[in-house]
Amino acid sequence: MKRFLIVVAAVVFGFLVAWGCGYAGSHIDWAMSQTPKHGCYEIDHCNVPWWIIALFIGSLFGPSIFYGVVAFIGTKLNWSPTRWIGTFIPLLVITCGLYFAGYALAA
């Protein structure tokens, strides 16, 4: 039961990281480039290729699934608290870096 709760906590943490990075990235003024964009970029109003939807779903659920897998492995190997922190902080930095890179490159 303890292992299950740790994995669920890691999955919830992954969702919170995805939501927080998406929220923060959408509210930062990325005024690096003012090139006008043409076309329709909304998933719900436009016809988009299937791989765009797959990327969207992967970027939304990917961190939570990955964090859950890492937590599952960590509980199986009985990691120390130092090992947990040493694993999840770089994962957090990489996840946020990937989200913010997407916003910065789109600007």
N, C-alpha and C positions, 0 to 999 in steps of 0.2 A: 504494500500500500504506500509506503514511504517513497519508493522508486517511482510509482505512478504519479504521485503528487509533485515530485520534483520535475518530472517530464512535463506535466501539465503547466506548472509554473513557468518553465522555460518556453513553452509554446505561447503562453499568454504574454510573456516578456517579448518574444519575437513579434507578436502582433502589435504590442505597444511601441516597439522600436520602429516598425514599418509605418504605423500611423503617425508617430511623432516626427519622424524624418520627413514624411510626406507633407505633414502640416507645416513644419518649419520651412521646408524648401519652397512650398507654394506661397509663403508669406514674406520671403526675403526678396528684396528688390534686386534682381539680377540684371542690373543696368550695364552689363559689359558690352552687349551688342544690341543695337536698335534696328536690326534688319527686319523688314516686314515679312511676316509669314503668310503664305497663301495656301488655301485648301481648307479642308474640314478635318479637325483633329479631335473630335469628340466621339467616344466609342458608342454612346447611346443614340446619337443623331446621324451618324454617317456609316456608310459601308466601309468597313476596315477589313484587311486580310486576316485570316485565322491566326497567323503567327503573331500579329500585334496583340490580339486578345490573349494568346498563350503567354506572351511576355508580360502583359499586364497582370494576369493571374499569378504568374511565377514571381513577379516582383512584390505582389501583395502577400502571398502565402509562403514564399520561399524562405524568408528569414525565420518564420515561426517553425516550419518543418525542420530546417537545419539546426536551429537551437534545440529543438526537441530531440533530434538524433544525437547531438553532442551531449545533452543531459542524460540520455539513455546510456550512452557509452560511459559517461562519467560516473553514473551510479553503479554500473556493472563493475567498473574498475576500482570503485571505492576511493575516489579522489579526495585529497585533502582540501580544506578551504582555500589555501594558497593556490592550488592547482585550478580550482574553479574560477577564482578571480583572474589568474593568469591566462585562462582560456577564454573567458567571456569578455574581458575588456578588449583584447584584440579583435574578437568577432564583432563587438559593438562598433569599434572604430572602422573596421572594414565595411560593415553594413551601412553605416552613416556616410562613409566616403563614397560608396557606390550610389546611394540615393542622391547625395548632393552633386556628384559628378554629372549625373543625368540632368539635373536642373541647370547646372552651370554650362554644360555643353549645349543645351537647348536655348540658352539666352543669347 
